[in-house]
Amino acid sequence: MIRKFKLLLRNNKILLIIVSIVLILIVLSIWGLSKLESFYRIMTIAMLPVNLLVSFTNAAAFVFMYVLFSRSGFEKLKKNKIKAGDIAVSFKEVIGLESAKREAFEVVQLIKDRKQLQKIGGKIIKGILLIGPPGCGKTLLAKAIATECKVPFLSMAGSEFVEVFVGVGASRVRNLFKKAREYAYAEGACIIFIDEIEVIGRGRSFSYMGGGEEINSTQNQLLVEMDGLDNKKSNVIVIAATNADDSVLDKALLRPGRFDRKIAITLPNLKERERLFGFYLKKVKVVPEVKVCRLAKKAVYKSPADIENIIKEAALIAVRKKKEVIDIKDLSEAMDRIDLGMETYIDMTPKELGMTAYHEAGHAVAIYLMHPTDDVFKVTVKSHHGSLGLVAPFPKEELQIEQREELLSDIMVSLAGYVAEKIKYNTTTTGVSMDFSHAMTTANNMVWKVGMGNGGFVGDFSVIPRKEMSQSLKEKLNNETISIINSCYAKIEEFLKTNWDAVDAVAKKLISEKELDFDELEEVMKTVGKRKPKPSEYNALVGCAE
C-alpha cells in the first residue's frame, strides 16, 4: 500500500505542485484585494472574468503547440494495464499445447518466487518468444501466464509502434516499458505482450536514403529496454508472438538476455482437436448425434481458430435454415464453405457437365482406392473459385514427411482426371492444365531435389546454377522426370480401366446429385463392390516408375 501511495505521489508530482501554487496565489490575491480602496477593488473584480478568459486561451494555445511540435503528440501511448482478474484465462482453458504450457508454467513459478533462484545466483527469464502458425493460441497462452501470475498485463501489436515520423516508435517503446516498471514496482511484477513482433523485430536494414530508419530506431530502443531491465528492482517479463520463422528476426533480439526462451506453438493433434470441438460445441445447441471424433478426423491441420470458425459458421447456417439446433449437415456445409469457398453459379452445357463429372470421378476413385494417406472430403461439379468442379482431399492423419509412394500417388491422382476424360470421350479438355502442372512439379522435385528418381542420381541438383551443369546431366534428369510421368500415366490408365465401373457410377451420381461427400462416395463404391484397400496393399497399387 505504501508503494502504491509513493507511486501515486511520483506520478502526480507536477499536478500537486501546480495545485499548491494556485492555492497560494488565490490566498495572496484575496489578501491584496483587501488592502485596496473600494473603487479599485470593484474595478479589479469586474475585470477578473475577462482576464481569466484571455489567460486560459493563451495557456491552451501554448500547451497545444508545445505538445504538437516540441513533445510530438504522436508519441502518446494510450495503453492501460489489464488486471489479471479481468483476463481470467487459466492453463486449463488452453486446450492442447502441452509442451508449451510446461515451459510457460516454469516461467510462472519463477515470476511468483525468485528467491530460490537468486540464492544460487541465477536470473529470471527476461523474454519469451512464442512461434507458431496463426490462430494456434499464442495470445491465449500469454494471457494464461498473466492470470496464473496474478500480475498486470500490457498488450500491444507490433504495428502500433510504427509511424511515418522517425522517433515516434522509439518513444512509444520507452513509454511502454516505463509504465511496465511502474506497475511492476506497485504490483510486484508486470508482463508486456507484443503481438506480431516481426513488424519491429525483423533484421535491420540500412540505406543511404534513410529507408527503414524508423523501424531501426524502434528496434534499437526495444533492444536497449530489454537488456536494461534490472530484475533486482523490477520484475518485467516480455512475451512476444510471431507467425514468421525466427530466422526473420534480428539476431540481436534473439540472443540470451533478451528472448531467452523460444516456445513452439504447433497445430493441434487428433485428441486436441476432439477436445477443441467438444469445448466449442458446448457453447451452442447441437443435436446429440454429432460425433466430435469424426469432426476431428475431418479437421486435420486445422488451427483452434479454424475450428471455432467452423462452429460459428455452422450456427449461422442453422439460423439461416430456421433451425433451433445445429446438426451434422450444418457442420459439413460450414467446412465446405470455409475450405472450398462460396459456390459460384456457372451454366454448363450437358456435355461440359458430363466431361467435368467423369474428370472429377477419375480423381475421386483414384484417391479412394489407391492413395495411401488421403481420403476424399468432397467431390463436386459445382463451381468454386472459378473451377467447374473439384475433388477436395483431406489427410487421414498428421504427417510431417512424404514417402516416395505418396508422391507417386499424388502424380497418379493428378493424371486420373485426364485419363478418365480420354477413356470416356476419346478426347480431353483444357481443365487438366492445373493437374499437369502439379504432376510435373512433383515429379521434377522428386528427381532434382530429393533423389527419388530411378537413375541413381542422389542429391539436390536445384542448388547448382543451370549454367554450371552439363547439358547431358540436365537431359538425364529431365528424362527421369518424364519417365516418372509416363510410368504413372500407364499405371493410372490401367487402374481406371480395371475399375471403370466405379468411375462410371460416381460420374453418373455426380451428374444427378452435383456433389458427394465421403459417406455418399463410400455408398456408391459399395454398390459396385469396391472397398478401400488395407494399408499393406497400397504399395502394390502404387508400384510404378520402377
Rosetta blueprint (number, residue, H / E / L):
1 M L
2 I H
3 R H
4 K H
5 F H
6 K H
7 L H
8 L H
9 L H
10 R H
11 N H
12 N L
13 K H
14 I H
15 L H
16 L H
17 I H
18 I H
19 V H
20 S H
21 I H
22 V H
23 L H
24 I H
25 L H
26 I H
27 V H
28 L H
29 S H
30 I H
31 W H
32 G H
33 L H
34 S H
35 K H
36 L L
37 E L
38 S H
39 F H
40 Y H
41 R H
42 I H
43 M H
44 T H
45 I H
46 A H
47 M H
48 L H
49 P H
50 V H
51 N H
52 L H
53 L H
54 V H
55 S H
56 F H
57 T H
58 N H
59 A H
60 A H
61 A H
62 F H
63 V H
64 F H
65 M H
66 Y H
67 V H
68 L H
69 F H
70 S H
71 R L
72 S L
73 G H
74 F H
75 E H
76 K L
77 L L
78 K L
79 K L
80 N L
81 K L
82 I E
83 K L
84 A H
85 G H
86 D H
87 I H
88 A L
89 V L
90 S L
91 F H
92 K H
93 E H
94 V L
95 I L
96 G L
97 L L
98 E H
99 S H
100 A H
101 K H
102 R H
103 E H
104 A H
105 F H
106 E H
107 V H
108 V H
109 Q H
110 L H
111 I H
112 K H
113 D L
114 R L
115 K H
116 Q H
117 L H
118 Q H
119 K H
120 I L
121 G L
122 G L
123 K L
124 I L
125 I L
126 K L
127 G E
128 I E
129 L E
130 L E
131 I E
132 G L
133 P L
134 P L
135 G L
136 C L
137 G L
138 K H
139 T H
140 L H
141 L H
142 A H
143 K H
144 A H
145 I H
146 A H
147 T H
148 E H
149 C H
150 K L
151 V L
152 P L
153 F E
154 L E
155 S E
156 M E
157 A E
158 G H
159 S H
160 E H
161 F H
162 V L
163 E L
164 V L
165 F L
166 V L
167 G L
168 V H
169 G H
170 A H
171 S H
172 R H
173 V H
174 R H
175 N H
176 L H
177 F H
178 K H
179 K H
180 A H
181 R H
182 E H
183 Y H
184 A H
185 Y H
186 A H
187 E H
188 G L
189 A L
190 C E
191 I E
192 I E
193 F E
194 I E
195 D E
196 E L
197 I L
198 E H
199 V H
200 I H
201 G H
202 R E
203 G L
204 R L
205 S L
206 F L
207 S L
208 Y L
209 M L
210 G L
211 G L
212 G L
213 E H
214 E H
215 I H
216 N H
217 S H
218 T H
219 Q H
220 N H
221 Q H
222 L H
223 L H
224 V H
225 E H
226 M H
227 D H
228 G L
229 L L
230 D L
231 N L
232 K L
233 K L
234 S L
235 N L
236 V E
237 I E
238 V E
239 I E
240 A E
241 A E
242 T E
243 N L
244 A L
245 D L
246 D H
247 S H
248 V H
249 L E
250 D L
251 K H
252 A H
253 L H
254 L H
255 R L
256 P L
257 G L
258 R L
259 F L
260 D L
261 R E
262 K E
263 I E
264 A E
265 I L
266 T L
267 L L
268 P L
269 N L
270 L H
271 K H
272 E H
273 R H
274 E H
275 R H
276 L H
277 F H
278 G H
279 F H
280 Y H
281 L H
282 K L
283 K L
284 V L
285 K L
286 V E
287 V L
288 P L
289 E L
290 V L
291 K L
292 V H
293 C H
294 R H
295 L H
296 A H
297 K H
298 K L
299 A L
300 V L
301 Y L
302 K L
303 S L
304 P H
305 A H
306 D H
307 I H
308 E H
309 N H
310 I H
311 I H
312 K H
313 E H
314 A H
315 A H
316 L H
317 I H
318 A H
319 V H
320 R H
321 K L
322 K L
323 K L
324 E L
325 V L
326 I E
327 D L
328 I H
329 K H
330 D H
331 L H
332 S H
333 E H
334 A H
335 M H
336 D H
337 R H
338 I H
339 D H
340 L H
341 G L
342 M L
343 E E
344 T E
345 Y L
346 I L
347 D L
348 M L
349 T L
350 P H
351 K H
352 E H
353 L H
354 G H
355 M H
356 T H
357 A H
358 Y H
359 H H
360 E H
361 A H
362 G H
363 H H
364 A H
365 V H
366 A H
367 I H
368 Y H
369 L H
370 M H
371 H L
372 P L
373 T L
374 D E
375 D E
376 V E
377 F E
378 K E
379 V E
380 T E
381 V L
382 K L
383 S E
384 H E
385 H L
386 G L
387 S E
388 L L
389 G L
390 L E
391 V E
392 A E
393 P E
394 F E
395 P E
396 K L
397 E L
398 E L
399 L L
400 Q L
401 I L
402 E L
403 Q L
404 R H
405 E H
406 E H
407 L H
408 L H
409 S H
410 D H
411 I H
412 M H
413 V H
414 S H
415 L H
416 A H
417 G H
418 Y H
419 V H
420 A H
421 E H
422 K H
423 I H
424 K H
425 Y H
426 N L
427 T L
428 T L
429 T L
430 T H
431 G H
432 V H
433 S H
434 M H
435 D H
436 F H
437 S H
438 H H
439 A H
440 M H
441 T H
442 T H
443 A H
444 N H
445 N H
446 M H
447 V H
448 W H
449 K L
450 V L
451 G L
452 M L
453 G L
454 N L
455 G L
456 G L
457 F L
458 V L
459 G L
460 D L
461 F H
462 S H
463 V H
464 I L
465 P L
466 R H
467 K H
468 E H
469 M L
470 S L
471 Q H
472 S H
473 L H
474 K H
475 E H
476 K H
477 L H
478 N H
479 N H
480 E H
481 T H
482 I H
483 S H
484 I H
485 I H
486 N H
487 S H
488 C H
489 Y H
490 A H
491 K H
492 I H
493 E H
494 E H
495 F H
496 L H
497 K H
498 T H
499 N L
500 W H
501 D H
502 A H
503 V H
504 D H
505 A H
506 V H
507 A H
508 K H
509 K H
510 L H
511 I H
512 S H
513 E H
514 K L
515 E E
516 L E
517 D E
518 F H
519 D H
520 E H
521 L H
522 E H
523 E H
524 V H
525 M H
526 K H
527 T H
528 V L
529 G L
530 K L
531 R L
532 K L
533 P L
534 K L
535 P H
536 S H
537 E H
538 Y H
539 N H
540 A H
541 L H
542 V L
543 G L
544 C L
545 A L
546 E L
